[in-house]
Amino acid sequence: MGRLDGKVAIVTGSTSGMGRDTAYVFAEEGAKVIITGRNEQRAKETVDHIKKKGGEASYFSPILLTDHHWTGLWMKLLKNTERLIYYLITLVCLA
C-alpha cells in the first residue's frame, strides 16, 4: 500500500528529467498520474513505463489547455478520474 493510493497527481513537464522522475515516484506510491509535456512521444514512453511497473497513468497535451475549444475536454478528463486531484506539480525549465 502506497502513501498516495487513491490520489491523482498532474505533473507538468513530466516527459523528461525531474518531472518524469517525479511522475515515476508518485506512481510507485500509488497515485494515478496525469502526464503532460510538449513531446508526445516521450509522454507515451513515460505512461508506458508507469503502466509496465503496475501503475496508472495517462497523457494530456498541455497545448490543449490554452485552446478554449479543448478546455471542456480537459475538464471532462479531470472529472473522469473520479478522484480528487491531490497534487499539481508544475516543473518549468527554460534553457
Secondary structure, 3 states (H helix, E strand, C coil): CCCCCCCEEEECCCCCHHHHHHHHHHHHCCCEEEECCCCHHHHHHHHHHHHHCCCEEEECCHHHHHCHHHHHHHHHHHHHCCCCEEEEECCCCCC
